[in-house]
Amino acid sequence: MRKYKAMLFDLDDTLLDRNQAVDNIFHIMLEKCYGNVDNAMKMEMLRAFKKYDKRGYGVSDKTVVFGSFFDEFPPVYQLTQIQDFWNLHFPQCFSISEHTVHLMKAIKEHMDIAIITNGTTHRQKAKIMNTRLHECFETIVISEEAELVKPDKRIFQLTLNKLQVQPGDALFVGDDLEKDIGGSQDAGLKGIWFNPSGMENDSDIKPDDEIQSLDELLHYLTPKLLT
């Protein structure tokens, strides 16, 4: 197998479980705005909240997400300063397992690693600091700072330039077929689709590999790690 020099990662829904973080901030909002809600209604509200959140995924102004949700489920207690609420609580809703941290450090022993993430600098840096990912990654490229957004191939090229690695010597791991896999392949990297839920690929984008666990990335390391 070819020996690669760098492995680049998406952040949300790849290294970090954004879905769980949305669950967490929903429950904070629920307690603050609605008080006691029975379980059946709570599940219905959570489904609606995630529906509105996904429509606004990647949009900085979260007042749109909450506004749509509050229109459907009028709150008992009003939430003021919605954007401040999101910016304060959402980064703290993320967690990362020690296993994933150890895995990143193991990969780092064999090749350069980096993060490329879409989003605002403040919010993405807060997630990274709160989960200690900054201890593993020296190279982190955030779209707001770079003024480039995945799937624009230039954001991948920018990161490779920082690492001084050629595209053919690098892998990109991400969950989004268009932004992560299509974008990285367009820049000349190998695109590895992180697909833990086993979603069907109904797009025209063909990943170079598909994994359901980050542990499968050990396959790309030098054999001595596996012996």
LONU-60715 format. One line per field, with one value per residue: x, y, z of N, C-alpha, C in turn; residue number from 1; residue in three letters. Coordinates in Angstrom, 1 decimal. Layout:
N
neast [X  ...]
nnorth [Y  ...]
nup [Z  ...]
caeast [X  ...]
canorth [Y  ...]
caup [Z  ...]
ceast [X  ...]
cnorth [Y  ...]
cup [Z  ...]
n [NUM  ...]
res [ALA  ...]
END
This chain:
227
neast [0.8  0.4  2.4  1.2  1.6  0.1  -2.9  -6.0  -8.7  -12.3  -14.3  -17.0  -19.3  -17.5  -14.8  -16.0  -19.1  -21.7  -24.4  -25.0  -24.3  -26.2  -28.5  -27.8  -27.7  -30.3  -31.7  -30.9  -32.0  -34.7  -35.2  -34.8  -36.7  -39.2  -39.7  -41.2  -41.7  -43.6  -42.4  -43.1  -43.9  -41.5  -39.8  -41.0  -40.6  -37.8  -37.2  -38.3  -36.7  -34.2  -34.7  -35.1  -32.6  -30.8  -31.5  -30.4  -27.7  -24.4  -25.0  -24.4  -26.2  -28.2  -30.6  -32.5  -33.0  -33.9  -36.1  -37.8  -38.4  -39.6  -41.8  -43.4  -43.5  -44.5  -42.7  -42.8  -41.2  -39.5  -36.6  -34.0  -31.5  -30.6  -28.5  -26.2  -26.8  -26.5  -23.8  -22.5  -23.3  -23.3  -20.6  -19.7  -21.2  -20.1  -18.2  -15.4  -14.1  -11.5  -10.4  -10.5  -8.9  -6.4  -6.2  -5.8  -3.4  -1.8  -1.9  -0.7  2.0  2.9  2.3  1.6  -1.1  -4.2  -6.9  -9.7  -12.3  -15.6  -17.2  -17.6  -14.9  -14.7  -16.6  -15.8  -13.2  -13.7  -15.0  -12.9  -11.0  -12.4  -12.7  -10.1  -8.8  -6.9  -4.6  -3.8  -3.7  -1.8  -2.1  -4.8  -7.5  -9.9  -12.9  -13.9  -11.7  -9.9  -11.3  -12.4  -14.5  -15.3  -16.9  -14.8  -11.9  -9.6  -9.3  -8.4  -6.0  -4.7  -4.3  -2.7  -0.5  0.4  1.2  3.2  2.9  2.2  -0.8  -1.4  -0.2  -1.8  -4.7  -8.2  -10.6  -14.0  -17.5  -19.3  -20.5  -20.4  -19.1  -16.8  -15.8  -16.1  -15.0  -12.3  -11.3  -11.5  -9.4  -7.3  -6.7  -7.1  -10.3  -11.9  -14.8  -16.5  -18.8  -20.6  -23.3  -24.0  -25.2  -26.9  -25.2  -26.3  -25.4  -23.4  -20.8  -17.9  -16.4  -13.0  -12.6  -14.6  -15.5  -16.7  -15.9  -13.5  -11.3  -10.7  -9.0  -6.4  -5.5  -4.3  -1.8  1.7  2.9  4.2  2.9  0.8  1.6]
nnorth [-1.2  2.3  4.7  7.3  10.8  12.7  13.2  14.5  16.0  16.5  18.4  18.7  16.1  14.3  14.1  15.1  14.6  16.0  15.7  14.6  16.8  18.7  17.5  17.9  20.7  21.3  20.2  21.9  24.3  23.5  23.1  25.7  27.2  25.9  24.4  21.7  18.9  16.4  13.1  12.1  14.4  15.8  14.3  14.7  17.4  17.5  16.2  18.1  20.3  19.5  19.2  21.9  22.9  21.5  22.6  25.0  24.4  25.3  27.9  31.0  32.6  31.7  32.5  32.1  29.4  28.9  30.7  29.6  27.2  28.1  29.3  27.1  25.8  27.5  29.2  28.9  30.5  33.2  33.2  35.3  37.1  35.1  34.3  34.7  32.9  30.5  30.6  30.6  28.2  26.0  25.2  24.0  21.8  19.7  16.7  14.4  11.2  9.5  7.5  8.4  10.6  9.3  7.8  9.8  10.8  8.6  8.3  10.7  10.1  8.9  10.4  13.7  15.6  17.3  19.7  20.7  22.9  24.1  27.1  29.5  31.3  31.8  30.0  27.5  27.3  27.3  24.8  23.1  23.7  23.1  20.4  19.5  19.0  20.6  19.8  17.7  18.6  20.7  22.1  23.8  24.7  27.1  28.0  30.7  32.2  31.5  32.5  30.9  28.2  24.9  23.1  24.2  23.8  25.2  25.6  23.2  23.0  25.2  24.2  22.0  23.3  24.6  22.3  21.5  19.4  17.3  17.0  14.3  12.8  12.8  12.2  12.7  12.9  12.7  13.4  14.4  14.1  15.9  18.3  17.4  15.0  15.2  17.8  17.5  15.5  16.9  18.6  16.9  15.1  11.9  10.8  9.9  8.5  9.1  7.2  6.4  5.6  4.1  5.2  5.4  5.9  8.1  9.8  11.3  11.2  9.4  7.9  7.3  5.5  4.0  4.3  3.1  3.4  5.4  3.9  2.3  3.7  3.1  1.3  2.7  3.3  2.8  -0.6  -1.4  -0.3  -1.9  -4.4]
nup [0.0  -0.7  0.9  2.7  3.3  4.8  6.6  6.5  8.2  8.5  10.8  12.3  12.8  12.1  13.4  15.7  17.4  16.1  16.1  18.7  20.2  19.4  20.5  23.2  23.5  22.8  25.0  27.0  26.2  26.2  29.0  29.8  28.5  28.4  30.7  32.4  30.3  28.8  27.8  25.3  23.9  24.1  22.5  20.0  19.7  19.7  17.3  15.5  16.1  15.3  12.6  11.8  12.5  10.8  8.4  8.7  9.0  9.2  8.8  10.2  11.7  14.1  15.0  13.1  13.1  15.7  15.7  13.8  15.1  17.5  16.5  15.8  18.2  20.6  23.1  26.7  28.4  27.3  25.2  25.3  23.3  21.4  19.6  21.2  23.3  21.8  21.0  23.4  24.7  22.8  21.8  24.2  24.4  23.1  23.1  23.3  22.9  24.8  23.4  20.7  20.8  21.4  19.1  17.1  18.0  17.6  14.8  14.1  14.7  12.5  10.2  8.9  10.3  10.0  10.4  8.5  8.5  8.0  9.1  11.7  13.1  15.9  17.0  16.0  17.0  19.7  20.1  19.4  21.4  23.7  23.5  23.5  21.2  20.1  21.1  19.6  17.0  15.1  12.8  11.7  9.8  9.3  7.8  7.9  8.6  6.5  4.4  2.5  1.5  2.1  -0.5  -2.0  -3.8  -3.2  -0.4  0.5  -0.9  0.3  2.9  2.4  1.4  3.8  5.2  3.5  1.7  -1.1  -3.1  -4.0  -2.0  0.2  2.3  2.8  5.3  5.8  6.5  4.7  1.5  -0.7  0.2  1.6  0.4  -2.5  -2.7  -1.8  -3.5  -5.9  -5.4  -5.7  -3.7  -1.9  -1.1  1.8  2.9  5.8  7.2  9.5  10.0  7.9  5.6  2.4  -0.7  -2.9  -4.7  -7.3  -6.6  -6.0  -3.4  -2.5  -0.6  2.0  5.4  8.5  11.0  12.8  13.5  11.4  9.9  10.6  8.8  6.9  7.9  8.5  8.4  10.7  12.9  13.3  14.1]
caeast [0.0  1.1  2.6  0.8  2.3  -0.8  -4.3  -6.7  -10.0  -13.4  -14.5  -18.3  -19.8  -16.4  -14.1  -16.9  -20.5  -22.5  -25.8  -25.2  -24.2  -27.5  -29.3  -27.4  -28.2  -31.8  -32.2  -30.6  -33.0  -36.0  -35.3  -34.8  -37.8  -40.5  -40.0  -41.4  -42.4  -43.6  -41.4  -43.6  -43.8  -40.1  -39.3  -41.6  -39.9  -36.4  -37.2  -38.5  -35.5  -33.1  -35.1  -34.8  -31.1  -30.1  -31.7  -29.5  -26.4  -23.4  -25.4  -24.0  -27.3  -29.0  -31.9  -33.4  -33.3  -34.8  -37.3  -38.7  -38.8  -40.5  -43.1  -44.1  -43.7  -44.3  -42.1  -43.4  -40.3  -38.8  -35.1  -33.4  -30.1  -30.5  -27.2  -25.3  -27.1  -25.9  -22.4  -22.0  -23.5  -23.1  -19.2  -19.6  -22.0  -19.3  -17.2  -14.6  -13.6  -10.1  -10.0  -10.3  -7.6  -5.3  -6.1  -5.3  -2.0  -1.1  -1.8  0.3  3.3  3.2  2.1  1.0  -2.6  -4.8  -8.4  -10.3  -13.7  -16.4  -17.8  -17.1  -13.7  -15.0  -17.3  -15.0  -12.1  -14.2  -15.2  -11.6  -10.3  -13.1  -12.5  -8.7  -8.2  -5.7  -3.4  -3.4  -3.6  -1.1  -2.6  -6.3  -7.9  -11.3  -13.3  -14.0  -10.3  -9.3  -12.1  -12.7  -15.4  -15.5  -16.0  -13.8  -10.6  -8.5  -9.1  -7.6  -4.7  -4.1  -3.9  -1.6  0.7  0.9  1.9  4.2  2.6  1.5  -2.2  -1.4  0.3  -2.7  -6.0  -9.1  -11.6  -15.1  -18.8  -20.2  -20.0  -20.1  -18.1  -15.6  -15.2  -16.0  -14.0  -10.9  -11.0  -11.2  -8.1  -6.3  -6.5  -7.9  -11.4  -12.4  -16.1  -16.8  -20.2  -20.9  -24.7  -24.3  -26.2  -26.7  -24.6  -27.1  -24.8  -22.4  -19.4  -17.5  -15.3  -11.9  -12.8  -15.7  -15.3  -17.8  -15.3  -12.2  -10.3  -10.4  -7.9  -5.2  -5.2  -3.4  -0.6  2.7  2.6  4.8  2.0  -0.2  2.3]
canorth [0.0  3.5  5.4  8.7  11.8  13.5  12.8  15.7  15.7  17.4  18.5  18.3  14.8  13.4  14.0  15.5  14.1  17.2  15.3  14.5  18.2  19.3  16.9  18.5  22.1  21.2  20.0  23.1  25.2  23.0  23.4  27.2  27.9  25.2  23.7  20.2  18.5  14.9  12.4  12.0  15.8  16.1  13.6  15.4  18.7  17.3  16.0  19.4  21.2  19.0  19.5  23.3  23.0  21.0  23.6  26.2  23.9  26.1  29.3  31.6  33.2  30.7  33.0  31.6  28.0  29.0  31.4  28.6  26.2  28.8  29.5  25.8  25.4  28.8  29.0  29.4  31.6  33.7  33.2  36.5  36.9  33.7  34.0  34.6  31.6  29.4  30.8  30.2  26.8  25.0  24.6  23.2  20.6  18.7  15.9  13.5  10.1  9.4  6.6  9.1  11.4  8.4  7.4  10.9  10.9  7.5  8.7  11.8  9.5  8.3  11.3  15.0  15.6  18.7  19.8  21.7  22.9  25.2  27.7  30.8  31.1  31.8  28.8  26.2  27.2  26.9  23.4  22.4  23.9  22.4  18.9  19.3  18.6  21.4  19.1  16.8  19.2  22.0  22.8  23.9  25.7  27.4  28.7  32.1  32.8  31.3  33.1  29.9  27.3  23.6  22.2  24.9  23.0  26.1  25.5  22.0  23.4  26.0  23.4  21.2  24.2  24.7  21.1  21.2  18.0  17.2  16.4  12.8  12.2  13.1  11.7  13.6  12.1  13.6  12.8  15.1  13.6  17.0  19.3  16.8  14.0  15.9  18.9  17.0  14.8  17.9  19.2  15.9  14.2  10.7  11.1  8.8  8.9  8.6  6.9  5.4  5.1  3.3  5.8  5.0  7.0  8.3  10.9  10.9  11.3  8.1  8.0  6.4  4.5  4.3  3.7  3.3  3.7  6.0  2.9  1.7  4.5  2.4  0.6  3.5  3.6  1.8  -1.9  -1.7  0.1  -2.9  -5.6]
caup [0.0  -0.7  2.2  2.6  4.2  5.5  6.7  6.9  8.8  8.8  12.3  12.7  12.4  11.7  14.7  16.8  17.1  16.2  16.4  20.1  20.7  19.2  21.6  24.4  23.5  22.8  26.4  27.8  25.7  26.7  30.4  30.0  27.8  28.5  31.9  32.3  29.1  28.8  26.9  23.9  23.3  24.0  21.3  18.8  19.7  19.3  15.8  14.8  16.3  14.4  11.2  11.5  12.6  9.6  7.3  9.0  9.3  8.5  8.8  11.4  12.4  14.6  15.3  12.1  13.5  16.9  15.3  13.2  16.1  18.4  15.8  15.8  19.6  21.4  24.4  28.0  28.8  26.1  25.2  24.7  22.8  20.9  19.1  22.4  23.9  21.0  21.0  24.7  25.1  21.8  21.9  25.4  24.2  22.4  23.9  22.5  23.7  25.0  22.4  19.5  21.1  21.3  17.7  16.4  18.3  16.9  13.3  14.0  14.8  11.2  9.1  9.3  10.4  10.0  10.3  7.7  8.9  7.7  10.2  12.2  13.8  17.3  17.4  15.8  17.9  21.0  20.1  19.4  22.7  24.8  23.4  23.6  19.9  19.7  21.6  18.6  15.6  15.0  11.6  11.7  8.9  9.5  6.6  8.1  8.6  5.2  3.4  1.6  2.2  1.4  -1.3  -2.8  -3.7  -2.7  1.0  0.6  -1.4  1.3  4.0  2.0  1.4  5.1  5.5  2.5  1.2  -2.4  -3.0  -4.2  -0.8  1.3  2.4  3.5  5.9  6.2  6.4  3.7  0.2  -1.6  0.7  2.0  -0.6  -3.8  -2.7  -1.6  -4.7  -6.9  -5.1  -5.9  -2.5  -1.8  -0.3  2.6  3.4  7.1  7.1  10.6  10.0  6.7  4.6  1.0  -1.5  -4.1  -5.5  -8.4  -6.1  -5.6  -2.5  -2.7  0.5  2.9  6.7  9.5  12.3  12.6  13.7  10.1  9.3  10.9  7.6  6.0  8.5  8.1  9.0  12.0  14.0  13.5  14.5]
ceast [0.9  1.3  2.3  1.5  1.4  -2.2  -5.0  -8.1  -11.0  -13.6  -15.9  -18.8  -18.8  -15.6  -15.0  -18.3  -21.4  -23.9  -26.0  -25.1  -25.5  -28.5  -29.1  -27.9  -29.7  -32.3  -31.9  -31.7  -34.4  -36.2  -35.5  -36.1  -39.2  -40.7  -40.2  -42.3  -42.4  -42.8  -41.8  -43.5  -42.3  -39.5  -39.7  -40.9  -38.5  -36.3  -37.4  -37.3  -34.4  -33.4  -34.7  -33.2  -30.4  -30.3  -30.7  -28.0  -25.4  -23.8  -25.1  -25.1  -28.2  -30.4  -33.0  -33.9  -34.3  -36.1  -38.3  -39.3  -39.8  -41.8  -44.0  -44.4  -43.5  -43.8  -42.9  -42.6  -39.5  -37.3  -34.7  -32.0  -29.8  -29.1  -26.1  -25.5  -26.4  -24.4  -21.8  -22.1  -23.1  -21.6  -19.0  -20.4  -21.3  -18.4  -16.5  -14.1  -12.1  -9.6  -9.7  -9.1  -6.4  -5.1  -5.4  -3.8  -1.2  -0.9  -0.7  1.7  3.8  3.1  1.5  -0.5  -3.0  -6.3  -8.7  -11.8  -14.4  -17.0  -17.1  -15.8  -13.9  -15.6  -16.5  -13.8  -12.5  -14.4  -13.9  -10.9  -11.0  -13.0  -11.0  -8.1  -7.0  -4.4  -2.9  -3.1  -2.9  -1.7  -4.1  -6.7  -9.4  -11.8  -13.4  -12.7  -9.7  -10.0  -12.4  -13.5  -15.4  -16.8  -15.0  -12.4  -9.5  -8.3  -8.3  -6.2  -4.0  -3.5  -2.7  -0.3  1.3  1.7  3.1  4.1  1.9  0.1  -2.2  -0.9  -0.6  -4.1  -6.9  -10.2  -12.8  -16.4  -19.7  -19.7  -19.6  -19.0  -16.8  -15.0  -15.1  -15.0  -12.6  -10.5  -10.7  -9.9  -6.9  -6.0  -7.4  -9.0  -11.9  -13.7  -16.3  -18.3  -20.7  -22.3  -25.0  -25.3  -25.8  -26.1  -25.4  -26.6  -23.9  -21.0  -19.1  -16.2  -14.2  -12.0  -13.9  -15.4  -16.5  -17.2  -13.9  -11.1  -9.8  -9.2  -6.5  -4.6  -4.2  -2.1  0.5  2.5  3.1  3.9  1.0  0.3  2.5]
cnorth [1.2  4.1  6.9  9.6  12.6  13.0  14.0  15.3  16.8  17.4  17.9  17.0  13.9  13.1  14.3  15.1  15.4  16.8  15.2  15.9  18.9  18.8  17.7  20.0  22.2  21.1  21.2  24.1  24.8  23.3  24.9  27.8  27.2  24.6  22.2  19.9  17.0  14.3  12.4  13.4  16.2  15.5  14.3  16.8  18.6  17.0  17.3  20.3  20.8  19.2  21.0  23.5  22.6  21.9  24.8  25.7  24.7  27.5  29.9  32.1  32.2  31.2  32.5  30.2  28.1  29.7  30.4  27.6  26.9  29.1  28.3  25.5  26.7  28.5  29.5  30.6  32.0  33.6  34.4  36.3  35.5  33.4  33.9  33.3  30.5  29.5  30.3  28.8  25.7  24.4  23.7  21.9  19.4  17.9  15.0  12.4  10.1  8.5  7.4  10.0  10.5  8.0  8.5  11.0  9.8  7.7  9.7  11.3  9.1  9.3  12.7  14.9  17.0  18.6  20.9  21.7  24.2  25.8  28.9  30.4  30.9  30.4  27.6  26.1  26.8  25.4  22.6  22.6  23.1  20.9  18.6  18.8  19.4  20.8  18.1  17.4  20.5  22.8  22.7  25.0  25.9  28.3  30.2  32.8  32.7  32.1  32.2  28.8  26.0  23.5  22.9  24.2  23.9  26.0  24.2  22.3  24.3  25.2  22.5  22.1  24.4  23.5  20.8  19.7  18.2  16.6  14.9  12.1  12.3  12.5  12.7  12.7  13.0  12.8  13.3  14.8  14.8  17.8  18.6  15.9  14.6  17.0  18.5  16.3  15.8  18.6  18.1  14.9  12.9  11.0  9.9  9.2  8.2  8.4  5.9  4.9  4.3  3.9  5.4  6.2  7.1  9.4  10.4  10.9  9.9  8.2  7.0  5.2  4.9  3.6  4.0  3.6  4.4  5.0  2.3  2.5  3.9  1.6  1.3  3.8  2.5  0.5  -2.1  -1.3  -1.1  -4.3  -5.6]
cup [0.0  0.6  2.0  3.6  5.1  5.5  7.3  7.3  8.8  10.3  12.7  12.0  11.8  13.0  15.9  16.4  17.3  16.6  17.9  20.7  20.5  20.2  22.9  24.5  23.5  24.2  27.3  27.5  26.3  28.2  30.6  29.5  28.0  29.8  31.7  31.1  29.1  27.7  25.5  23.2  23.1  22.8  20.0  18.6  19.2  17.8  15.0  14.9  15.4  12.9  10.9  11.6  11.4  8.4  7.5  9.3  8.5  8.4  10.2  12.3  12.9  15.1  14.3  12.6  14.7  16.6  14.7  14.2  17.1  17.8  15.9  17.3  20.5  22.8  25.6  28.5  27.6  26.3  24.5  24.2  22.4  20.4  20.2  23.1  23.2  21.1  22.3  25.0  24.1  21.8  23.1  25.4  23.5  23.4  22.9  23.4  23.7  23.9  21.1  19.7  20.9  19.8  16.9  16.7  17.7  15.4  13.2  14.1  13.4  10.0  9.7  9.4  10.5  10.0  9.3  8.0  8.4  9.0  10.7  13.1  15.3  17.7  17.2  16.7  19.3  21.1  20.2  20.7  23.8  24.7  23.4  22.3  19.5  20.2  20.5  17.3  15.7  13.8  11.6  10.8  9.0  8.4  6.7  8.0  7.2  4.1  2.2  2.3  1.4  0.7  -2.2  -2.7  -3.1  -1.2  1.3  0.2  -0.4  2.4  3.6  1.9  2.8  5.6  4.6  2.0  -0.2  -2.3  -3.1  -3.0  0.4  1.2  3.1  4.0  6.3  5.9  5.3  2.3  -0.7  -1.1  1.0  0.9  -1.9  -3.8  -2.6  -2.9  -5.8  -6.7  -5.3  -4.8  -2.7  -0.8  0.4  3.2  4.7  7.2  8.2  10.6  8.8  5.7  3.2  0.2  -2.8  -4.9  -6.6  -7.9  -5.6  -4.7  -2.9  -1.7  1.3  4.2  7.6  10.9  12.0  12.8  12.4  9.4  9.6  9.7  6.8  6.7  8.1  8.9  10.4  13.2  14.3  14.0  16.0]
n [1  2  3  4  5  6  7  8  9  10  11  12  13  14  15  16  17  18  19  20  21  22  23  24  25  26  27  28  29  30  31  32  33  34  35  36  37  38  39  40  41  42  43  44  45  46  47  48  49  50  51  52  53  54  55  56  57  58  59  60  61  62  63  64  65  66  67  68  69  70  71  72  73  74  75  76  77  78  79  80  81  82  83  84  85  86  87  88  89  90  91  92  93  94  95  96  97  98  99  100  101  102  103  104  105  106  107  108  109  110  111  112  113  114  115  116  117  118  119  120  121  122  123  124  125  126  127  128  129  130  131  132  133  134  135  136  137  138  139  140  141  142  143  144  145  146  147  148  149  150  151  152  153  154  155  156  157  158  159  160  161  162  163  164  165  166  167  168  169  170  171  172  173  174  175  176  177  178  179  180  181  182  183  184  185  186  187  188  189  190  191  192  193  194  195  196  197  198  199  200  201  202  203  204  205  206  207  208  209  210  211  212  213  214  215  216  217  218  219  220  221  222  223  224  225  226  227]
res [MET  ARG  LYS  TYR  LYS  ALA  MET  LEU  PHE  ASP  LEU  ASP  ASP  THR  LEU  LEU  ASP  ARG  ASN  GLN  ALA  VAL  ASP  ASN  ILE  PHE  HIS  ILE  MET  LEU  GLU  LYS  CYS  TYR  GLY  ASN  VAL  ASP  ASN  ALA  MET  LYS  MET  GLU  MET  LEU  ARG  ALA  PHE  LYS  LYS  TYR  ASP  LYS  ARG  GLY  TYR  GLY  VAL  SER  ASP  LYS  THR  VAL  VAL  PHE  GLY  SER  PHE  PHE  ASP  GLU  PHE  PRO  PRO  VAL  TYR  GLN  LEU  THR  GLN  ILE  GLN  ASP  PHE  TRP  ASN  LEU  HIS  PHE  PRO  GLN  CYS  PHE  SER  ILE  SER  GLU  HIS  THR  VAL  HIS  LEU  MET  LYS  ALA  ILE  LYS  GLU  HIS  MET  ASP  ILE  ALA  ILE  ILE  THR  ASN  GLY  THR  THR  HIS  ARG  GLN  LYS  ALA  LYS  ILE  MET  ASN  THR  ARG  LEU  HIS  GLU  CYS  PHE  GLU  THR  ILE  VAL  ILE  SER  GLU  GLU  ALA  GLU  LEU  VAL  LYS  PRO  ASP  LYS  ARG  ILE  PHE  GLN  LEU  THR  LEU  ASN  LYS  LEU  GLN  VAL  GLN  PRO  GLY  ASP  ALA  LEU  PHE  VAL  GLY  ASP  ASP  LEU  GLU  LYS  ASP  ILE  GLY  GLY  SER  GLN  ASP  ALA  GLY  LEU  LYS  GLY  ILE  TRP  PHE  ASN  PRO  SER  GLY  MET  GLU  ASN  ASP  SER  ASP  ILE  LYS  PRO  ASP  ASP  GLU  ILE  GLN  SER  LEU  ASP  GLU  LEU  LEU  HIS  TYR  LEU  THR  PRO  LYS  LEU  LEU  THR]
END
